[in-house]
């Protein structure tokens, strides 16, 4: 009897371990940075193909629904990386890696900008993964190469935005700003809503939004550079045959 | 003969003491100290703790250090052992560097008053009321939001430090004036109105007072009359008010004024005419440091690009460039073959004068602790964890967090191989 009890007790942690390989759900957690606790909510779910998808929200850091990718789930734990937020040019993206995991609680190490701290998260419900924003197609009259100019700090900058549809993947854009140097912005969203055209390069904090005027053949709006918004009117790079 | 040698030696000592009793070492603000600079760091000789950050730089006279603290006090501390000699409370942060002359300590405070204190006891000899201190402010400053809100600049950390020459004390004020007061009585001799806050520290050379204002003009003012001799125009930035204003204090050497500007240039200006001789552009990065000038070389640091430069004083050509880790607001000090520079990540760097190579680095405890991961593991500012957004008070709170790692704004004083420097952790350090 005693042997059976001991054997059972010995097996309990192993059984618990064996049942924790599914982190699907919503988790609330805290990262124990020295003198500061960073709170977060993370969601993990499988898509139809069985691949893991996830997102994270961190109040106070303006991280809302940031994608988690890749998410690596194994029998012994979970590791995930935050996309497009908290990253550092030298040290790369912020990462989380579990060290102790159970069905309701995960403890591990979070690394950001070369610093490391413990994180703890508790399962609080079912997953609500923030879907990634997808670019939409633009109308034929907008699908073109556009140019304009704005001035910042006393220097003129020339902007070129070339909008192209890519079938079901929506539109894409080449977004180039030429000032003292040429900057090709990594565009992650293109959308057209009514007459409003929006192009975002989130990683650089740059957005153009303007209203297409078919009479004038212009997109009049503003370029936002971080917190700075400047008027910018785009005109076709080449005149269209009438 | 022996007596003559002794007198000569005493004169040298007295001259040295005088030369280190005001901001940047002398009236022309060269930033050069006669002491040898330690090429190796051995230890903290002593640490004197105040109640708030020490932005002020120390000056020395007769073996006593004088400096201000944001806790509102002016301190006199024995340079040998770090013991307090006296302290004198003012009504606001003392973010200026005192000047000592004729047995008086001169310094301004955020309470809007300018004080002359007895160097021996700290007793007030006279005080002068300006129209009041304030920080530089603007709508949409640095792009902060909301756009139509006037915001005080959290990076306007210094107050103008006085310069004393020929019995007159000169200083700038947040009320936009440059003041000239009789050093003995505090009587107003003249005031010169600029268009905005003057927190740069005036330099004096050959009967002329040189100082820049946040109105983005740099002025040469006749020291005797207070009349403008010439005006030099720095950059403007009507959108964010980010690339404008003289926060840097000038150095005047061999008929040339060297000054940084927030328009990201270091300027060399003819001291007689106000004509630009050359400019060194830093691609949007402020030059807040006051340049040090020695042997035909101009030494300065930059803010956002976090660089250390040595450029040719005649041509402005780059001689040395070193990439640092964090913003430099503190002015470099030269002692022997070593340049000492404070960095906002809470470190003091000692660099070789010729090569700019890092010889040693002192890091405050606050910087090592890295409260709230203000810094990356390698000592740069950890931007994603500092600046979540640009709205309302968030960036202002971020700047407070940023300075919590013991940021060094203070310009190092070097005497007898000991480096004295203040930190935002509230301490004045003596390092050897």
Interface residues (C-beta under 8 A of the other chain):
Chain A: X33 X34 X35 X36 X38 X60 X61 X62 X85 X86 X87 X88 X90 X91 X112 X113 X114 X115 X117 X152 X153 X154 X180 X226 X227 X228 X229 X230
Chain B: X140 X142 X143 X144 X145 X147 X235 X236 X237 X239 X240 X242 X243 X283 X284 X369 X370 X371 X372 X373 X376 X377 X378 X380 X382 X384 X385 X388 X389 X390
